[in-house]
Structure formats: structure tokens, C-alpha cells
Amino acid sequence: MNAQLFLLVKNYTDKKKMVSPHLQAEQDRLLSEIERIRQLGHLAPASLWIRPNLQAKGEKLYEYYKLNSKNPQVKH
């Protein structure tokens, strides 16, 4: 979520009360966590993610992590 969208969502939710105080608390926690992560530094684009990749070799199972992307120009 880019900064403008984050502020738009935050402003909207500030004006609108949640039905449940538990949902409101969880939303506040998640928005705080998003902000904390953003302050850590550069983030990868939303079109990139890392996923586990399990491969069996003989009797053993190995777990690798693979970079995935919706962009075909990004090499995996």
C-alpha cells in the first residue's frame, strides 16, 4: 500500500467507527504494524514475493525459497 492510499484508508477509518471494539483494536494494530514496517526502510514492490519451494531428492525433502514476480522481466 503506498503512502497516499495508507493515509486515505486511515482518514476514512478515523471518521467511521467500527461496529466491534475488537475489530477496531485489530485494525489499529495492523495499521500501526504497517507503519512500523514502512519505517524500517525500503520495501519490495507488491508484485514480488518469496515462497517456499519443496523438492524431493531421493529419500530427502529439501526446502528452498524462491523469488516470485508478476513481472516477467524479473529473473527468479
Secondary structure, 3 states (H helix, E strand, C coil): CCHHHHHHHHHHHHHCCCCCHHHHHHHHHHHHHHHHHHHCCCCCCCCEEEEEEEEEECCEEEEEEEEEECCCCCCC
